[in-house]
Amino acid sequence: MTEKISLTKSERRKVMWRSQLLQGSWNYERMQNGGWVYSLIPALKKLYPGQEESKAALQRHLEFFNTHPYVAAPILGVTLALEEERANGAPIDDAAIQGVKVGMMGPLAGIGDPVFWFTVRPILGAIAASLATGGSIIAPLFFFIAWNLIRISFLWYTQELGYRQGSEITSDLSGGLLQTITKGASILGMFVMGILVQRWTSINFPMVISRVKLAEGAYVKFPEGSVNGPELQRILGELASGVSLTPEKVTTLQDNLNQLIPGFAALVLTFVCMWLLKRKVNPILIIFGLFALGIVGHAVGIF
């Protein structure tokens, strides 16, 4: 009886590390096929030691392949399982292996962008940017370590999931699992970015709406000349109790907006930019337009 050929964890790990170069030889004819074959070479060498079998295996995996570079991991896992079964005598032909790859790469590609590009990376980038604005030196290290830890963990564990489940994983793609993941990731991403709008976008309208003179005692009365210790203590105490620094209360348009809806102007600006992007306006034009708007608004006293 012929001993069954099995891929070790070390060999599967080599496939995972190579898969990070999936787009290394991207081409317009067959997209990621070169990187796909490069990823599989450690496994194919083990499964097909004969020269002719090895050539045939490489040839069938040079067909068209294209998906999100990270969600290719579970497809790699399923492919490894199918190739292992075939090497051990299972009746699996080239068309079956290619069919599973094509059947998985389309649905999985749809969750790669919302999960990684539009949710995980913006969230980590926002946290790192907040750390950086606070003067923290660990900001770039945090982004680099956290992003790669999440990315590599996802590649390894989803590849292993695909390998363990084999061709049965394709049955999950016809259900609502991917749609649920995509919708949840999109909602989370929009929620986080909505919070960051108010934090990162600062718009100030200094236009004066009203000036009201305050009664005696409602503002700090500074003594003439130098201020001694007891006088300074009195001034600080009055400031702490909410007494105004000036004898007149000036209310600006921004003060009113802050009392009604804090961050409203920033939200409106964000929606305008989103609308322009939806109308296919070039983002570079939007950026220069915001520069021009800010300069003109400051010159006329609006901002």
VENKA-V595682 format. One line per field, one symbol per residue. phi: phi as a letter, one per 40 degrees, with the letter a starting at -180 (. if undefined). psi: psi as a letter, one per 40 degrees, with the letter a starting at -180 (. if undefined). Layout:
phi->???
psi->???
//
This chain:
phi->.ccccbccccccccccccccbdccbcaccbfccccccdccddcccccbcccccccccccccccdaaacccccdccccccccccccccchccbccccccccccccccccdccccccccbbcccccccccccccccgcccdccdccccccccccccdccccccccccgccccccccccccccccccccccccccccccdccccbbbbccccabbcccdgcacbcccgcbcdccccccccccccgcccbcbcbbbccccccccbcgccccccccccccccccgccdcccccccdcccccccccgcb
psi->hhhhhihiddddddddddeefdedfhiedebedddddddedddddddgdiddddddddddeeihhhahddeedddddddddddddddeeighiddddddddddddddddeeddddddecddddddddddddddeeheedddddddddddddddddddddddddddaeddddddeaeddddddddddddddddddddddddhhhhgehhdihhhiiheeihhhiiaihaddddddddddddeeiidieihhhidddddddcghedddddddddddddddefhhdddddddddddddddddeed.
//
